[in-house]
Amino acid sequence: MSKLSRRDFLRNSAVASVGAVAAAHGLAGTRSAQAQSDQEYVYLSIVTQVPFWVDHRAALEDAGELLGVRTTFTGPVDFDVAGQARQLDEIVARNPAGIVIFVGDAGAMTPGINRAVEAGIPVALVISDVPDSARYSILGINGFNAGRAGAEMLAQAIGGRGKVVIGGFQSPNIVERMQGYRAHFAENYPEIEVVAEVDDRADPAYAPTAYAAAIAANPDLAGIGGTDGDSGKGAALAVRDAGLVGTVKIVAMDRNDDMLPFIEDGTIYGTVVQKSYTEMFMAVHMLYWLHNNSLNVVSDWRSAALNILPERVETGVFTVTAENVAQFKRS
């Protein structure tokens, strides 16, 4: 299906589905997709220069097309937590219909999230939670369990023994994944030794240097477990430059387009992939339901101070190897 025909299909589906909901509530003719075109739903992320966000952005656009609303993707290009907090305040000031956030730092973002909700703007988070904030819902993986999935894949790749390093950066969900790696090895593979944790800064320009240093410091390294979207390619370049392809096994995270060829050629053993498209598509819909009072749980959930959304939606992961990597390549 061409992009144009796909968008036409989404628009037609939006009119039909929203019209059906309106009819069911006795509101025929008042909830067309066109009538909602003044609504804006904003996705505020961080480190927006990296390719990881491709699925989130596609889902954001598709959900907007389906619902007949405007969507915006924004955020600092690097790991600028203060900048992300400032941007959130700027977004709140323009009063969008809803905000989805990938949180870089919980402490920095909590006040802004609370201000948004106090202003009547529903907020949903993806991947990284801020449980002490007033957010309505968190959608994404369980970071600890995702780390366990990566650890099991890496253990299989290296035969259950040897020295490994774990790579990531200091975002709450990334830290949980690294903890999941360590816990899974400690509980199930006592002959695997984690010799270092590498801070790759989620920076594709810096990551190869960080992993090269870890390889140089551990000449008998058996494996590398990456926990963010840029760890896989960074580790692959470092292993390739060291002439250790096939000797040092790599398990990556996510399905960045520039990393998938390394799975195809065997440099990377496999990757653990978040269901990013699904979580963003659902997040926009959930905020839309709140803003438009589509969920008739009680007569007035706002005055009753009730959160009528699920507080947590765990979306799970895919595991990707050379056998199924072609399914994740975008044409």
C-alpha positions as CSV (number, residue, x, y, z in Angstrom):
1,M,0.0,0.0,0.0
2,S,1.5,3.4,-1.0
3,K,1.9,6.1,1.7
4,L,-0.8,8.2,0.1
5,S,-3.3,5.4,-0.1
6,R,-2.4,4.3,3.5
7,R,-3.2,7.8,4.8
8,D,-6.4,7.9,2.8
9,F,-7.3,4.6,4.5
10,L,-6.5,6.0,7.9
11,R,-8.6,9.1,7.3
12,N,-11.6,7.0,6.1
13,S,-11.2,4.7,9.1
14,A,-11.1,7.6,11.5
15,V,-14.4,9.0,10.2
16,A,-16.1,5.6,10.4
17,S,-14.7,4.6,13.8
18,V,-15.3,8.0,15.5
19,G,-18.7,8.2,13.9
20,A,-19.6,4.7,15.3
21,V,-18.5,5.8,18.8
22,A,-20.6,9.0,18.5
23,A,-23.7,7.1,17.4
24,A,-23.3,4.7,20.3
25,H,-23.3,7.6,22.7
26,G,-26.2,9.5,21.0
27,L,-23.8,12.1,19.7
28,A,-24.0,11.4,15.9
29,G,-22.5,14.3,13.9
30,T,-20.6,15.8,16.8
31,R,-17.4,13.8,16.9
32,S,-16.1,13.6,13.3
33,A,-12.4,13.4,12.8
34,Q,-12.6,16.8,11.2
35,A,-14.2,18.3,14.3
36,Q,-11.1,17.2,16.3
37,S,-8.5,18.8,14.0
38,D,-7.8,21.6,16.4
39,Q,-6.5,19.2,19.0
40,E,-2.7,18.8,19.3
41,Y,-1.0,15.8,21.0
42,V,2.7,16.4,21.7
43,Y,5.4,13.8,22.2
44,L,8.3,15.2,24.2
45,S,11.4,13.0,24.0
46,I,15.2,13.4,24.6
47,V,18.3,12.6,22.6
48,T,16.2,13.1,19.6
49,Q,19.2,12.8,17.2
50,V,19.3,9.0,17.5
51,P,17.4,6.7,15.1
52,F,15.6,4.8,17.9
53,W,12.6,7.1,17.7
54,V,11.6,6.0,14.2
55,D,8.8,3.7,15.4
56,H,7.5,6.2,17.9
57,R,7.4,8.9,15.3
58,A,5.6,6.6,12.8
59,A,3.0,5.6,15.3
60,L,2.5,9.2,16.4
61,E,1.8,10.2,12.8
62,D,-0.5,7.3,12.2
63,A,-2.5,7.8,15.3
64,G,-2.9,11.4,14.4
65,E,-4.1,10.5,10.9
66,L,-6.5,8.0,12.3
67,L,-8.0,10.3,14.9
68,G,-7.9,13.5,12.8
69,V,-5.7,15.4,15.2
70,R,-2.4,17.2,15.0
71,T,0.7,15.6,16.4
72,T,4.1,17.0,17.2
73,F,7.5,15.3,18.0
74,T,10.0,17.4,19.9
75,G,12.8,17.3,22.5
76,P,16.5,18.1,23.0
77,V,18.9,16.5,20.5
78,D,21.2,15.3,23.3
79,F,20.8,14.1,26.9
80,D,19.8,17.6,28.2
81,V,17.5,16.9,31.1
82,A,17.3,20.6,32.1
83,G,16.4,21.4,28.5
84,Q,13.7,18.8,28.4
85,A,12.2,20.2,31.6
86,R,12.1,23.7,30.0
87,Q,10.5,22.4,26.9
88,L,7.8,20.7,28.9
89,D,6.9,24.1,30.5
90,E,6.8,25.7,27.1
91,I,4.4,22.9,25.8
92,V,2.1,23.2,28.8
93,A,1.9,27.0,28.2
94,R,0.3,26.3,24.7
95,N,-2.3,24.0,26.3
96,P,-2.2,20.9,24.0
97,A,-4.9,18.2,24.3
98,G,-2.4,15.7,25.7
99,I,1.4,15.1,26.2
100,V,3.4,11.9,25.8
101,I,6.8,11.9,27.4
102,F,9.9,9.8,27.4
103,V,11.5,11.0,30.6
104,G,15.3,11.6,30.7
105,D,15.5,12.4,34.4
106,A,12.6,11.7,36.9
107,G,13.6,14.4,39.3
108,A,13.9,17.1,36.6
109,M,10.5,16.2,35.0
110,T,8.2,15.6,38.0
111,P,7.3,19.2,38.6
112,G,6.5,19.9,35.0
113,I,4.4,16.7,34.7
114,N,2.4,17.8,37.8
115,R,1.9,21.3,36.4
116,A,0.6,19.8,33.2
117,V,-2.0,17.6,34.9
118,E,-3.0,20.5,37.2
119,A,-3.6,22.6,34.1
120,G,-6.0,19.9,32.8
121,I,-3.6,18.3,30.3
122,P,-3.4,14.5,30.5
123,V,0.1,13.1,30.5
124,A,1.2,9.6,29.6
125,L,4.7,8.3,29.8
126,V,6.5,5.8,27.6
127,I,9.3,3.4,28.6
128,S,10.7,5.4,31.6
129,D,8.4,5.9,34.5
130,V,8.0,8.7,37.1
131,P,5.7,6.9,39.6
132,D,5.7,9.7,42.1
133,S,4.3,12.2,39.5
134,A,0.7,12.8,38.6
135,R,1.0,11.1,35.2
136,Y,-2.0,9.0,34.2
137,S,-0.3,6.0,32.6
138,I,3.1,4.5,31.7
139,L,3.3,2.3,28.6
140,G,6.3,0.2,27.7
141,I,8.5,-2.6,28.7
142,N,9.5,-3.7,32.2
143,G,13.1,-2.7,32.0
144,F,14.3,-5.3,34.5
145,N,12.6,-8.1,32.5
146,A,14.0,-6.7,29.2
147,G,17.5,-6.9,30.8
148,R,16.8,-10.5,31.7
149,A,15.8,-11.3,28.1
150,G,19.0,-9.8,26.8
151,A,21.0,-11.6,29.4
152,E,19.6,-15.0,28.5
153,M,20.3,-14.3,24.8
154,L,23.9,-13.4,25.6
155,A,24.3,-16.4,27.9
156,Q,23.2,-18.7,25.0
157,A,25.6,-16.9,22.6
158,I,28.7,-17.4,24.8
159,G,27.9,-20.8,26.1
160,G,27.0,-19.8,29.6
161,R,30.5,-18.7,30.7
162,G,33.0,-16.0,30.3
163,K,33.6,-12.3,30.9
164,V,31.1,-9.7,29.7
165,V,30.5,-6.0,29.8
166,I,27.1,-4.3,29.9
167,G,26.5,-1.0,28.2
168,G,23.9,1.7,28.6
169,F,23.5,5.2,30.1
170,Q,21.9,6.8,33.2
171,S,18.2,6.9,32.3
172,P,15.9,5.1,34.8
173,N,14.7,2.4,32.5
174,I,18.2,1.8,31.1
175,V,19.5,1.3,34.6
176,E,16.7,-1.2,35.3
177,R,17.8,-3.2,32.2
178,M,21.4,-3.3,33.4
179,Q,20.2,-4.5,36.8
180,G,18.2,-7.2,35.0
181,Y,21.3,-8.4,33.2
182,R,23.2,-8.7,36.4
183,A,20.4,-10.4,38.3
184,H,19.8,-13.0,35.6
185,F,23.5,-13.9,35.4
186,A,23.9,-14.1,39.2
187,E,20.8,-16.4,39.5
188,N,21.4,-18.6,36.5
189,Y,24.9,-18.4,35.1
190,P,27.5,-18.2,37.9
191,E,30.3,-18.7,35.4
192,I,29.5,-15.4,33.7
193,E,31.4,-12.5,35.2
194,V,30.3,-8.9,34.5
195,V,33.7,-7.1,34.4
196,A,32.5,-3.6,33.6
197,E,29.5,-1.3,32.9
198,V,30.1,1.0,29.9
199,D,28.4,4.4,29.8
200,D,27.9,4.9,26.1
201,R,25.8,8.1,26.6
202,A,23.3,6.9,24.0
203,D,25.6,8.8,21.6
204,P,26.3,7.0,18.3
205,A,29.5,9.1,17.8
206,Y,30.9,8.3,21.3
207,A,29.7,4.7,21.8
208,P,32.3,2.9,19.6
209,T,35.1,4.6,21.6
210,A,33.6,3.5,24.9
211,Y,33.3,-0.1,23.9
212,A,36.7,-0.1,22.3
213,A,38.2,0.9,25.7
214,A,36.3,-1.9,27.4
215,I,37.6,-4.4,24.9
216,A,41.2,-3.2,25.3
217,A,40.9,-3.5,29.1
218,N,39.5,-7.0,28.9
219,P,41.4,-8.9,26.1
220,D,39.6,-12.2,27.0
221,L,36.1,-10.6,26.8
222,A,33.4,-13.1,25.7
223,G,30.4,-10.8,25.2
224,I,28.8,-7.4,25.3
225,G,25.2,-6.8,26.3
226,G,23.8,-3.4,25.2
227,T,20.7,-1.9,26.9
228,D,20.0,1.2,24.8
229,G,19.4,1.8,21.1
230,D,22.9,2.9,20.2
231,S,24.8,0.3,22.2
232,G,24.5,-2.4,19.5
233,K,26.1,-0.5,16.6
234,G,28.7,1.1,18.9
235,A,29.7,-2.3,20.2
236,A,29.7,-3.8,16.6
237,L,32.0,-1.1,15.3
238,A,34.4,-1.6,18.2
239,V,34.4,-5.4,17.9
240,R,34.9,-5.2,14.1
241,D,37.8,-2.7,14.4
242,A,39.4,-5.0,17.0
243,G,39.2,-7.9,14.6
244,L,37.1,-9.9,17.1
245,V,33.9,-10.5,15.1
246,G,32.6,-14.0,16.1
247,T,34.9,-14.0,19.2
248,V,33.1,-11.3,21.2
249,K,29.4,-11.9,21.0
250,I,27.0,-8.9,21.1
251,V,23.4,-8.7,22.1
252,A,21.9,-5.3,21.3
253,M,18.7,-3.4,22.2
254,D,16.0,-2.2,19.9
255,R,15.8,-2.2,16.1
256,N,17.6,0.9,14.9
257,D,17.9,0.8,11.1
258,D,21.6,1.4,11.1
259,M,22.2,-1.5,13.5
260,L,20.2,-4.3,11.7
261,P,22.8,-4.9,9.0
262,F,25.2,-6.0,11.8
263,I,22.7,-8.7,12.7
264,E,22.5,-9.8,9.1
265,D,26.3,-10.2,8.7
266,G,26.7,-11.9,12.1
267,T,28.6,-9.2,13.9
268,I,25.7,-8.9,16.4
269,Y,24.2,-12.1,17.6
270,G,20.7,-10.7,18.3
271,T,18.7,-7.9,19.8
272,V,15.9,-7.3,22.2
273,V,13.3,-5.0,20.7
274,Q,10.7,-2.9,22.4
275,K,7.2,-2.7,20.9
276,S,7.7,1.0,20.4
277,Y,5.1,1.5,17.7
278,T,2.4,-0.2,19.7
279,E,3.1,1.8,22.9
280,M,3.0,5.2,21.2
281,F,-0.1,4.3,19.1
282,M,-1.9,3.3,22.3
283,A,-0.7,6.3,24.3
284,V,-2.1,8.8,21.8
285,H,-5.4,7.0,21.8
286,M,-5.6,6.9,25.6
287,L,-5.0,10.7,25.9
288,Y,-7.5,11.3,23.1
289,W,-10.1,9.2,25.1
290,L,-9.5,11.3,28.2
291,H,-9.6,14.7,26.4
292,N,-12.8,13.8,24.6
293,N,-14.5,12.1,27.5
294,S,-14.8,8.9,25.5
295,L,-14.7,6.5,28.4
296,N,-18.0,6.5,30.3
297,V,-16.7,4.9,33.5
298,V,-18.4,7.4,35.8
299,S,-20.4,10.5,35.1
300,D,-17.6,12.9,35.9
301,W,-14.2,11.4,36.4
302,R,-12.4,14.8,36.7
303,S,-14.5,16.1,39.6
304,A,-14.2,12.7,41.2
305,A,-10.4,12.9,40.9
306,L,-10.3,9.4,39.4
307,N,-7.7,8.0,37.0
308,I,-9.8,5.9,34.6
309,L,-6.9,4.8,32.5
310,P,-4.8,1.7,33.3
311,E,-1.8,3.0,35.3
312,R,0.6,0.6,33.6
313,V,0.5,-1.1,30.2
314,E,3.4,-3.5,29.8
315,T,4.0,-4.0,26.1
316,G,6.8,-6.6,26.2
317,V,9.6,-7.3,23.7
318,F,10.5,-9.1,20.5
319,T,13.7,-11.1,20.2
320,V,15.4,-10.6,16.8
321,T,18.2,-12.7,15.2
322,A,19.4,-13.3,11.7
323,E,16.4,-15.6,11.2
324,N,13.8,-12.8,11.5
325,V,15.7,-9.6,11.1
326,A,14.3,-8.9,7.6
327,Q,10.8,-8.4,9.1
328,F,12.2,-5.3,11.0
329,K,13.9,-3.6,8.1
330,R,12.0,-0.6,6.6
331,S,11.9,-0.6,2.8
